[in-house]
Amino acid sequence: MLLSLSGVEPRIWITLSEEETVKEGASIAVPLTRFSDESESFFDVAGNVGAIVPTDTAFSDLAPLVNKLAFVAIDFPSFGDGRGFSLAVRLRKDLGFKGEIRAIGHTIPDQAQYLLRSGFDSVDVTEERLAAFEKARY
């Protein structure tokens, strides 16, 4: 389930696997590794393009794409991995990214305020944790 942290309406997208091709006009999320080989084709065909990035991604790896991406989904492998917070801050402050930043993967309600302060707009949460996240974001 998607929860807005900042009031920005979370985008709905299709996550492309490594083998899938782009459907014309679709909002797609693509693993960052696919951009090096076929990045221009994504932007030529898709409606909105976003990148799924692991927390160990160097923010400079996103610099060539930052003005083209509609959103970035930072995938937390565990709730104790704080690198995703730093990545979001660097995207906003150093690269001036204006699109949606979403936390996906393992996050906990206690992190809601940190996510918001770091520049995240939304978080993908389980139904069981939705109420706790909604309470924690204020």
Steps between C-alpha positions, in 0.01 A plus 500: 500500500621847422506773760574863421731665750523843340155548351625415149273242340708181460537384142382158392749322279582167340828350613689359202693180555837453335340344189184710454466761231348845538134553415428830327380772736528286814637623831788266566752434774825354378794357697790745474720231344286504182557870435861463389404287199163631390419823681397707200252240380315523833457875470401484134217250555374519859281770651677541835825327581635430846804320633511234769828541684664310784618695804865454404455702179732796467287811448737601219382192305158667480631840387468432123139386550374745761335738253332215314364291788147555631570304818763302688421200719770432758495134604587448867638147557441534876358766729845547653660608173516879518671556165163550329437810714833649392432416137166683511662808657772504233241462223305800630779731614795420276321401179184709539268206430138619498321170426350254745733303724346183642632264766445136413619188675549473872399812689324536834248756631760650734683623190208699353624840619859423393376400157307826467791716620738321263290590198278195451150565371354155547557159649380158390367329813328176584133512589585392854726803551291760319320632810826523695669689215206740468523576871878540494520740207358790706 
